[in-house]
């Protein structure tokens, strides 16, 4: 009887992996008779299953157990040697300037690129440029966001104008078919991930639940298959991490931040390359300054910058008892990186 009971338990628990179950629940579901020995022997059966790593006690001493997910070893020696994708990053088409991020990082199928930035400093523009640069690399990419459509559900005129001003991109095929999908999604983003293509989420908003950001991004990565995730998140100025804190970048393969550059009212932005899981060399910490033209549609005058060598990135120097604005960087904390030839 004990063997038959443990077999019943094992079969029943197979469909409950990852969930919690109680002795009371199991007795009800298996219709155990209080007058029969198995009513009490279920405890012994559960102890045996715990030794077999099928369940574990929750430690609450209330007869509740966590059903463990069964994991099988992966034949690591048998897999293909994945090559990096020919993934392109944004560039300025009016003056030929570029970040050159392709020379610093490798992007693989299944990767996630997160862009964290202050409000109105070209996070959306960067994401749309990534879309335009990589239309040929993926089958019918998916763009998700709640601000691309108007209240009536139709495409926002502002968004359409931005696409039209990106004249370097052919958004339609020769026979007039769209080269990407637009989904008006503002929540539950992980449920709309399209496998094996480029998915851009602009932006990931979890009001009051930013502690869930790592769970949401992990689920996205699990579902994208051989595609790539590009996620946009908000962050406060001069902070390293987006909404959700350090857990924001936990599952990111490439983490990029965009901040205002220079004094208040400046039209330039500072892009910083943060976490990089597959660098080709020194990558993390690289910084560039750029501006935008065509009403925010296109990049302009991209240039690499480094911390000021006079004020060491403070923006000011000491003069007697006072702090005065650095005369080299003019208070901007960075200077152009002039390569040695």
GUZAMAR-506392 format. One record per residue (C-alpha): residue number from 1; y, z, x. Coordinates in Angstrom, 2 decimals, m for minus. Layout:
! residues N
<rec num="NUM" north="Y" up="Z" east="X"/>
...
! end
This chain:
! residues 341
<rec num="1" north="0.00" up="0.00" east="0.00"/>
<rec num="2" north="2.38" up="0.88" east="2.84"/>
<rec num="3" north="1.73" up="m2.50" east="4.50"/>
<rec num="4" north="2.27" up="m4.34" east="1.25"/>
<rec num="5" north="5.50" up="m2.43" east="0.66"/>
<rec num="6" north="6.87" up="m3.18" east="4.11"/>
<rec num="7" north="6.09" up="m6.87" east="3.60"/>
<rec num="8" north="7.95" up="m6.80" east="0.30"/>
<rec num="9" north="10.88" up="m5.10" east="1.99"/>
<rec num="10" north="10.91" up="m7.61" east="4.84"/>
<rec num="11" north="10.94" up="m10.56" east="2.42"/>
<rec num="12" north="13.62" up="m9.00" east="0.23"/>
<rec num="13" north="15.91" up="m8.07" east="3.13"/>
<rec num="14" north="15.76" up="m11.59" east="4.57"/>
<rec num="15" north="18.31" up="m12.67" east="1.96"/>
<rec num="16" north="20.50" up="m9.62" east="2.53"/>
<rec num="17" north="21.35" up="m10.10" east="6.22"/>
<rec num="18" north="24.77" up="m8.73" east="7.07"/>
<rec num="19" north="24.93" up="m6.56" east="3.95"/>
<rec num="20" north="24.36" up="m2.89" east="3.25"/>
<rec num="21" north="21.52" up="m1.67" east="1.05"/>
<rec num="22" north="20.56" up="1.78" east="m0.19"/>
<rec num="23" north="17.19" up="3.33" east="m0.98"/>
<rec num="24" north="18.24" up="3.61" east="m4.60"/>
<rec num="25" north="19.13" up="m0.09" east="m4.71"/>
<rec num="26" north="15.85" up="m1.10" east="m3.08"/>
<rec num="27" north="13.78" up="1.04" east="m5.41"/>
<rec num="28" north="15.51" up="m0.56" east="m8.39"/>
<rec num="29" north="15.21" up="m4.13" east="m7.10"/>
<rec num="30" north="11.57" up="m3.76" east="m6.10"/>
<rec num="31" north="10.84" up="m1.85" east="m9.32"/>
<rec num="32" north="9.10" up="1.01" east="m7.58"/>
<rec num="33" north="7.43" up="3.57" east="m9.80"/>
<rec num="34" north="8.59" up="7.17" east="m9.22"/>
<rec num="35" north="5.06" up="8.28" east="m9.98"/>
<rec num="36" north="3.55" up="6.12" east="m7.22"/>
<rec num="37" north="3.36" up="6.97" east="m3.47"/>
<rec num="38" north="5.63" up="4.06" east="m2.45"/>
<rec num="39" north="8.59" up="5.82" east="m4.10"/>
<rec num="40" north="8.64" up="8.20" east="m1.11"/>
<rec num="41" north="6.83" up="6.05" east="1.48"/>
<rec num="42" north="9.74" up="3.58" east="1.39"/>
<rec num="43" north="11.49" up="5.93" east="3.80"/>
<rec num="44" north="8.68" up="5.51" east="6.33"/>
<rec num="45" north="8.75" up="1.73" east="5.85"/>
<rec num="46" north="12.50" up="1.67" east="6.48"/>
<rec num="47" north="12.05" up="3.67" east="9.69"/>
<rec num="48" north="9.51" up="1.09" east="10.88"/>
<rec num="49" north="11.90" up="m1.75" east="10.05"/>
<rec num="50" north="14.63" up="0.07" east="11.94"/>
<rec num="51" north="12.42" up="0.18" east="15.02"/>
<rec num="52" north="11.88" up="m3.57" east="14.62"/>
<rec num="53" north="15.68" up="m4.13" east="14.62"/>
<rec num="54" north="15.67" up="m5.53" east="11.10"/>
<rec num="55" north="17.91" up="m2.78" east="9.77"/>
<rec num="56" north="19.88" up="0.16" east="11.10"/>
<rec num="57" north="21.10" up="3.31" east="9.44"/>
<rec num="58" north="24.80" up="3.41" east="8.63"/>
<rec num="59" north="24.85" up="6.98" east="9.93"/>
<rec num="60" north="26.29" up="8.33" east="6.70"/>
<rec num="61" north="23.11" up="10.26" east="5.85"/>
<rec num="62" north="23.12" up="8.85" east="2.33"/>
<rec num="63" north="20.09" up="6.56" east="2.54"/>
<rec num="64" north="22.21" up="3.47" east="3.26"/>
<rec num="65" north="21.24" up="0.84" east="5.80"/>
<rec num="66" north="22.86" up="m2.23" east="7.35"/>
<rec num="67" north="20.63" up="m5.32" east="7.30"/>
<rec num="68" north="20.98" up="m6.94" east="10.72"/>
<rec num="69" north="21.42" up="m10.67" east="11.16"/>
<rec num="70" north="18.37" up="m12.05" east="12.91"/>
<rec num="71" north="19.31" up="m13.87" east="16.09"/>
<rec num="72" north="17.06" up="m16.25" east="18.01"/>
<rec num="73" north="17.48" up="m17.12" east="21.70"/>
<rec num="74" north="19.30" up="m20.37" east="22.40"/>
<rec num="75" north="17.56" up="m22.89" east="24.71"/>
<rec num="76" north="20.55" up="m23.07" east="27.01"/>
<rec num="77" north="18.75" up="m25.28" east="29.52"/>
<rec num="78" north="18.18" up="m27.98" east="26.92"/>
<rec num="79" north="21.72" up="m28.66" east="25.74"/>
<rec num="80" north="23.95" up="m31.58" east="26.60"/>
<rec num="81" north="26.62" up="m31.23" east="29.25"/>
<rec num="82" north="29.68" up="m31.59" east="27.04"/>
<rec num="83" north="32.55" up="m33.57" east="28.48"/>
<rec num="84" north="36.17" up="m32.66" east="27.69"/>
<rec num="85" north="37.96" up="m34.70" east="25.05"/>
<rec num="86" north="40.69" up="m37.17" east="25.91"/>
<rec num="87" north="43.08" up="m34.92" east="23.99"/>
<rec num="88" north="46.77" up="m35.79" east="24.25"/>
<rec num="89" north="49.74" up="m33.42" east="24.08"/>
<rec num="90" north="53.26" up="m34.26" east="22.83"/>
<rec num="91" north="55.76" up="m36.20" east="24.91"/>
<rec num="92" north="59.26" up="m37.62" east="24.55"/>
<rec num="93" north="59.18" up="m41.34" east="23.84"/>
<rec num="94" north="62.92" up="m41.92" east="24.16"/>
<rec num="95" north="63.22" up="m40.84" east="27.80"/>
<rec num="96" north="59.60" up="m40.74" east="29.01"/>
<rec num="97" north="59.61" up="m37.02" east="29.79"/>
<rec num="98" north="56.47" up="m34.99" east="29.11"/>
<rec num="99" north="54.89" up="m31.57" east="29.50"/>
<rec num="100" north="51.85" up="m32.84" east="31.36"/>
<rec num="101" north="49.61" up="m30.25" east="29.73"/>
<rec num="102" north="46.71" up="m32.74" east="29.87"/>
<rec num="103" north="46.77" up="m32.33" east="33.66"/>
<rec num="104" north="46.48" up="m28.54" east="33.39"/>
<rec num="105" north="43.85" up="m27.88" east="30.70"/>
<rec num="106" north="40.61" up="m29.24" east="29.28"/>
<rec num="107" north="40.02" up="m29.46" east="25.53"/>
<rec num="108" north="36.46" up="m29.51" east="24.23"/>
<rec num="109" north="34.91" up="m30.12" east="20.83"/>
<rec num="110" north="35.05" up="m26.89" east="18.84"/>
<rec num="111" north="38.19" up="m25.61" east="20.56"/>
<rec num="112" north="41.13" up="m23.89" east="18.90"/>
<rec num="113" north="44.76" up="m24.42" east="19.97"/>
<rec num="114" north="47.20" up="m21.83" east="18.60"/>
<rec num="115" north="50.96" up="m22.37" east="18.55"/>
<rec num="116" north="52.97" up="m19.20" east="18.00"/>
<rec num="117" north="56.70" up="m19.56" east="17.63"/>
<rec num="118" north="59.93" up="m18.18" east="16.28"/>
<rec num="119" north="61.19" up="m19.63" east="13.03"/>
<rec num="120" north="62.88" up="m23.04" east="13.23"/>
<rec num="121" north="62.03" up="m23.74" east="16.85"/>
<rec num="122" north="59.78" up="m26.79" east="16.43"/>
<rec num="123" north="56.34" up="m25.34" east="15.78"/>
<rec num="124" north="55.82" up="m27.86" east="12.97"/>
<rec num="125" north="57.17" up="m30.67" east="15.13"/>
<rec num="126" north="54.74" up="m29.81" east="17.91"/>
<rec num="127" north="51.82" up="m29.69" east="15.48"/>
<rec num="128" north="52.74" up="m33.04" east="13.89"/>
<rec num="129" north="53.13" up="m34.59" east="17.33"/>
<rec num="130" north="49.64" up="m33.37" east="18.23"/>
<rec num="131" north="48.42" up="m35.05" east="15.05"/>
<rec num="132" north="50.16" up="m38.32" east="15.89"/>
<rec num="133" north="48.96" up="m38.32" east="19.50"/>
<rec num="134" north="45.31" up="m37.86" east="18.52"/>
<rec num="135" north="44.82" up="m40.00" east="15.41"/>
<rec num="136" north="42.58" up="m42.37" east="17.37"/>
<rec num="137" north="40.41" up="m39.53" east="18.68"/>
<rec num="138" north="39.12" up="m38.16" east="15.36"/>
<rec num="139" north="37.94" up="m39.57" east="12.02"/>
<rec num="140" north="40.58" up="m38.96" east="9.31"/>
<rec num="141" north="42.10" up="m35.66" east="10.53"/>
<rec num="142" north="43.13" up="m33.02" east="7.98"/>
<rec num="143" north="46.63" up="m31.51" east="7.84"/>
<rec num="144" north="46.97" up="m28.33" east="5.79"/>
<rec num="145" north="50.13" up="m26.54" east="4.72"/>
<rec num="146" north="52.01" up="m25.30" east="1.70"/>
<rec num="147" north="55.46" up="m26.58" east="2.71"/>
<rec num="148" north="54.65" up="m30.29" east="2.88"/>
<rec num="149" north="54.68" up="m30.67" east="m0.88"/>
<rec num="150" north="57.38" up="m30.03" east="m3.48"/>
<rec num="151" north="57.06" up="m27.79" east="m6.54"/>
<rec num="152" north="55.70" up="m30.69" east="m8.60"/>
<rec num="153" north="52.83" up="m31.17" east="m6.15"/>
<rec num="154" north="54.24" up="m34.39" east="m4.68"/>
<rec num="155" north="54.97" up="m34.91" east="m1.02"/>
<rec num="156" north="58.21" up="m33.27" east="0.15"/>
<rec num="157" north="60.99" up="m35.83" east="0.87"/>
<rec num="158" north="61.87" up="m33.84" east="3.99"/>
<rec num="159" north="58.31" up="m34.19" east="5.30"/>
<rec num="160" north="58.22" up="m37.92" east="4.50"/>
<rec num="161" north="61.50" up="m38.48" east="6.35"/>
<rec num="162" north="60.16" up="m36.65" east="9.38"/>
<rec num="163" north="57.07" up="m38.91" east="9.46"/>
<rec num="164" north="59.22" up="m42.03" east="9.14"/>
<rec num="165" north="61.39" up="m40.93" east="12.06"/>
<rec num="166" north="58.33" up="m40.58" east="14.29"/>
<rec num="167" north="58.37" up="m44.34" east="14.83"/>
<rec num="168" north="55.90" up="m44.17" east="17.74"/>
<rec num="169" north="53.09" up="m43.26" east="15.30"/>
<rec num="170" north="51.30" up="m45.62" east="12.93"/>
<rec num="171" north="50.47" up="m43.29" east="10.05"/>
<rec num="172" north="48.73" up="m46.07" east="8.07"/>
<rec num="173" north="46.01" up="m48.53" east="9.01"/>
<rec num="174" north="46.63" up="m52.28" east="9.02"/>
<rec num="175" north="45.40" up="m52.45" east="5.41"/>
<rec num="176" north="47.68" up="m49.63" east="4.27"/>
<rec num="177" north="45.20" up="m46.75" east="4.22"/>
<rec num="178" north="46.29" up="m43.26" east="5.40"/>
<rec num="179" north="45.07" up="m42.14" east="8.81"/>
<rec num="180" north="45.05" up="m38.44" east="7.92"/>
<rec num="181" north="44.53" up="m36.22" east="4.86"/>
<rec num="182" north="47.20" up="m33.85" east="3.55"/>
<rec num="183" north="45.93" up="m30.72" east="1.80"/>
<rec num="184" north="48.42" up="m28.34" east="0.09"/>
<rec num="185" north="46.69" up="m25.16" east="1.27"/>
<rec num="186" north="48.51" up="m21.84" east="1.61"/>
<rec num="187" north="45.61" up="m19.35" east="1.72"/>
<rec num="188" north="41.89" up="m19.13" east="2.47"/>
<rec num="189" north="42.41" up="m21.71" east="5.20"/>
<rec num="190" north="38.95" up="m21.23" east="6.65"/>
<rec num="191" north="37.40" up="m22.48" east="3.41"/>
<rec num="192" north="39.06" up="m25.90" east="3.76"/>
<rec num="193" north="38.13" up="m26.69" east="7.35"/>
<rec num="194" north="36.77" up="m30.22" east="7.64"/>
<rec num="195" north="33.93" up="m30.39" east="10.20"/>
<rec num="196" north="33.93" up="m32.74" east="13.20"/>
<rec num="197" north="37.57" up="m33.78" east="13.08"/>
<rec num="198" north="41.06" up="m32.51" east="13.91"/>
<rec num="199" north="42.27" up="m29.78" east="11.53"/>
<rec num="200" north="45.92" up="m28.72" east="11.68"/>
<rec num="201" north="46.99" up="m25.62" east="9.75"/>
<rec num="202" north="50.75" up="m25.22" east="9.51"/>
<rec num="203" north="51.06" up="m22.36" east="9.15"/>
<rec num="204" north="48.54" up="m19.51" east="8.95"/>
<rec num="205" north="50.07" up="m16.84" east="6.73"/>
<rec num="206" north="48.26" up="m13.60" east="5.84"/>
<rec num="207" north="50.92" up="m11.41" east="4.18"/>
<rec num="208" north="49.94" up="m7.76" east="4.45"/>
<rec num="209" north="46.59" up="m8.70" east="6.00"/>
<rec num="210" north="47.45" up="m9.84" east="9.51"/>
<rec num="211" north="44.71" up="m7.56" east="10.82"/>
<rec num="212" north="42.34" up="m10.26" east="9.50"/>
<rec num="213" north="43.71" up="m12.97" east="11.80"/>
<rec num="214" north="40.81" up="m12.75" east="14.27"/>
<rec num="215" north="38.22" up="m12.96" east="11.49"/>
<rec num="216" north="39.98" up="m15.96" east="9.93"/>
<rec num="217" north="40.31" up="m17.85" east="13.22"/>
<rec num="218" north="36.69" up="m17.08" east="14.17"/>
<rec num="219" north="35.46" up="m18.49" east="10.84"/>
<rec num="220" north="37.57" up="m21.61" east="11.38"/>
<rec num="221" north="35.97" up="m22.20" east="14.78"/>
<rec num="222" north="32.50" up="m21.65" east="13.38"/>
<rec num="223" north="33.08" up="m24.35" east="10.76"/>
<rec num="224" north="34.88" up="m27.07" east="12.72"/>
<rec num="225" north="31.78" up="m28.32" east="14.53"/>
<rec num="226" north="32.75" up="m31.07" east="16.99"/>
<rec num="227" north="36.34" up="m31.10" east="15.79"/>
<rec num="228" north="39.39" up="m29.22" east="17.04"/>
<rec num="229" north="41.53" up="m26.60" east="15.28"/>
<rec num="230" north="45.32" up="m26.51" east="15.73"/>
<rec num="231" north="46.81" up="m23.44" east="14.09"/>
<rec num="232" north="50.50" up="m22.56" east="13.77"/>
<rec num="233" north="51.56" up="m18.93" east="13.42"/>
<rec num="234" north="54.88" up="m17.15" east="13.21"/>
<rec num="235" north="56.08" up="m14.70" east="15.83"/>
<rec num="236" north="59.22" up="m12.73" east="16.51"/>
<rec num="237" north="61.59" up="m13.87" east="19.21"/>
<rec num="238" north="60.88" up="m12.69" east="22.74"/>
<rec num="239" north="57.44" up="m11.33" east="21.80"/>
<rec num="240" north="54.26" up="m12.67" east="23.35"/>
<rec num="241" north="51.97" up="m12.51" east="20.34"/>
<rec num="242" north="52.21" up="m13.86" east="16.82"/>
<rec num="243" north="51.83" up="m11.99" east="13.58"/>
<rec num="244" north="48.63" up="m10.03" east="14.01"/>
<rec num="245" north="49.35" up="m8.79" east="17.53"/>
<rec num="246" north="46.99" up="m9.27" east="20.45"/>
<rec num="247" north="44.08" up="m10.18" east="18.18"/>
<rec num="248" north="46.00" up="m13.37" east="17.34"/>
<rec num="249" north="44.84" up="m15.11" east="20.53"/>
<rec num="250" north="41.35" up="m13.59" east="20.60"/>
<rec num="251" north="39.52" up="m16.80" east="19.63"/>
<rec num="252" north="42.10" up="m19.26" east="20.92"/>
<rec num="253" north="41.06" up="m21.60" east="23.70"/>
<rec num="254" north="44.67" up="m22.56" east="24.37"/>
<rec num="255" north="47.58" up="m20.32" east="23.33"/>
<rec num="256" north="51.12" up="m21.73" east="23.32"/>
<rec num="257" north="54.36" up="m19.95" east="22.46"/>
<rec num="258" north="57.72" up="m21.50" east="21.55"/>
<rec num="259" north="60.94" up="m19.48" east="21.78"/>
<rec num="260" north="64.69" up="m20.09" east="21.69"/>
<rec num="261" north="66.15" up="m20.94" east="25.08"/>
<rec num="262" north="69.55" up="m20.01" east="26.38"/>
<rec num="263" north="72.39" up="m18.41" east="24.50"/>
<rec num="264" north="72.60" up="m18.07" east="20.74"/>
<rec num="265" north="73.21" up="m21.43" east="19.13"/>
<rec num="266" north="71.47" up="m23.39" east="21.86"/>
<rec num="267" north="69.52" up="m26.40" east="20.62"/>
<rec num="268" north="66.83" up="m26.05" east="23.28"/>
<rec num="269" north="63.46" up="m24.33" east="23.11"/>
<rec num="270" north="61.21" up="m22.72" east="25.70"/>
<rec num="271" north="57.49" up="m23.56" east="25.63"/>
<rec num="272" north="55.10" up="m21.24" east="27.49"/>
<rec num="273" north="51.47" up="m21.98" east="28.18"/>
<rec num="274" north="49.58" up="m18.72" east="27.65"/>
<rec num="275" north="45.85" up="m18.15" east="27.52"/>
<rec num="276" north="43.77" up="m21.14" east="28.71"/>
<rec num="277" north="39.98" up="m20.88" east="28.68"/>
<rec num="278" north="39.35" up="m24.12" east="30.59"/>
<rec num="279" north="42.17" up="m24.66" east="33.09"/>
<rec num="280" north="42.08" up="m27.45" east="35.65"/>
<rec num="281" north="44.12" up="m25.31" east="38.01"/>
<rec num="282" north="47.04" up="m22.93" east="37.63"/>
<rec num="283" north="48.01" up="m23.23" east="33.97"/>
<rec num="284" north="48.77" up="m19.89" east="32.33"/>
<rec num="285" north="52.42" up="m18.98" east="32.68"/>
<rec num="286" north="53.74" up="m22.53" east="33.06"/>
<rec num="287" north="57.03" up="m23.01" east="31.17"/>
<rec num="288" north="59.07" up="m25.97" east="29.96"/>
<rec num="289" north="62.36" up="m26.45" east="28.17"/>
<rec num="290" north="62.90" up="m29.22" east="25.63"/>
<rec num="291" north="65.24" up="m30.33" east="22.90"/>
<rec num="292" north="64.64" up="m32.41" east="19.78"/>
<rec num="293" north="66.36" up="m35.45" east="18.35"/>
<rec num="294" north="66.22" up="m37.53" east="15.17"/>
<rec num="295" north="66.82" up="m34.51" east="12.94"/>
<rec num="296" north="64.00" up="m32.55" east="14.53"/>
<rec num="297" north="61.40" up="m35.32" east="14.44"/>
<rec num="298" north="61.03" up="m36.17" east="18.14"/>
<rec num="299" north="61.08" up="m34.54" east="21.54"/>
<rec num="300" north="63.76" up="m35.13" east="24.15"/>
<rec num="301" north="64.44" up="m34.12" east="27.77"/>
<rec num="302" north="61.28" up="m32.14" east="28.54"/>
<rec num="303" north="61.46" up="m30.43" east="31.91"/>
<rec num="304" north="59.49" up="m27.72" east="33.68"/>
<rec num="305" north="61.37" up="m24.53" east="34.45"/>
<rec num="306" north="60.62" up="m21.43" east="36.53"/>
<rec num="307" north="62.01" up="m17.90" east="36.61"/>
<rec num="308" north="65.42" up="m17.84" east="38.24"/>
<rec num="309" north="65.12" up="m17.14" east="41.97"/>
<rec num="310" north="68.43" up="m15.27" east="42.07"/>
<rec num="311" north="68.15" up="m12.84" east="39.14"/>
<rec num="312" north="64.32" up="m12.96" east="38.94"/>
<rec num="313" north="64.37" up="m13.86" east="35.29"/>
<rec num="314" north="66.70" up="m11.09" east="34.12"/>
<rec num="315" north="69.67" up="m13.32" east="33.38"/>
<rec num="316" north="72.08" up="m10.99" east="35.19"/>
<rec num="317" north="72.69" up="m9.50" east="38.63"/>
<rec num="318" north="74.20" up="m6.22" east="39.73"/>
<rec num="319" north="77.78" up="m6.15" east="40.92"/>
<rec num="320" north="78.77" up="m2.64" east="41.87"/>
<rec num="321" north="78.19" up="m0.53" east="38.77"/>
<rec num="322" north="78.12" up="m3.52" east="36.43"/>
<rec num="323" north="75.75" up="m6.24" east="35.35"/>
<rec num="324" north="77.20" up="m9.72" east="35.45"/>
<rec num="325" north="75.76" up="m13.00" east="34.29"/>
<rec num="326" north="73.71" up="m14.77" east="36.93"/>
<rec num="327" north="75.66" up="m17.66" east="38.38"/>
<rec num="328" north="72.55" up="m19.70" east="39.14"/>
<rec num="329" north="70.77" up="m19.72" east="35.75"/>
<rec num="330" north="73.93" up="m18.88" east="33.75"/>
<rec num="331" north="72.09" up="m16.11" east="31.96"/>
<rec num="332" north="69.23" up="m18.35" east="30.79"/>
<rec num="333" north="66.68" up="m16.57" east="33.05"/>
<rec num="334" north="65.09" up="m19.90" east="34.05"/>
<rec num="335" north="66.06" up="m22.79" east="36.29"/>
<rec num="336" north="64.69" up="m26.32" east="36.50"/>
<rec num="337" north="61.63" up="m26.64" east="38.69"/>
<rec num="338" north="62.54" up="m29.22" east="41.32"/>
<rec num="339" north="59.30" up="m30.42" east="42.95"/>
<rec num="340" north="59.13" up="m30.72" east="46.71"/>
<rec num="341" north="58.47" up="m34.22" east="48.03"/>
! end
